[in-house]
Amino acid sequence: MTRRLVFLVILFTVSVNADPVLHKFEYWGKITPLEKLAFYWGWTNGFLVARGPRAVELANCLSDLSPDQSIAIIDKQYKEHPEKWSNPIGQQMLEALTTKGGACEGKNPLDSP
């Protein structure tokens, strides 16, 4: 189990620049809670670092949430929007965490300033 988790983290880390078609949101529903935690950590570290200063506001907001809360928010997005399962997983994680009415609303670093 630990080897699989380490592999998942490494795979996600090295694939940050990969074609997002390889990582569909559908994958979220196929992994264990522990793998979701590893995937979330890898995504936040990779995504937020890659975005630089524009991601500070989102990083600060996410630091106010526990990883379990963030994963629950992503789980909710997954369960309520099966039509988005074919979309890139990172895009849907970001959408879930910055959704209107959510704790990090308006903090999407990809939105125009």
TAJO-V596997 format. One record per run of one state. SS is the DSSP state (alpha for helix, beta for strand, coil for the rest). FROM is the first residue (numbers start at 1). TO is the last residue. If there is no record, write none. Layout:
# TAJO-V596997
SS_FROM_TO / SS_FROM_TO
This chain:
# TAJO-V596997
coil_1_1 / alpha_2_14 / coil_15_19 / alpha_20_22 / coil_23_23 / beta_24_24 / alpha_25_30 / coil_31_32 / alpha_33_63 / coil_64_66 / alpha_67_80 / coil_81_81 / alpha_82_84 / coil_85_87 / beta_88_88 / alpha_89_97 / coil_98_113
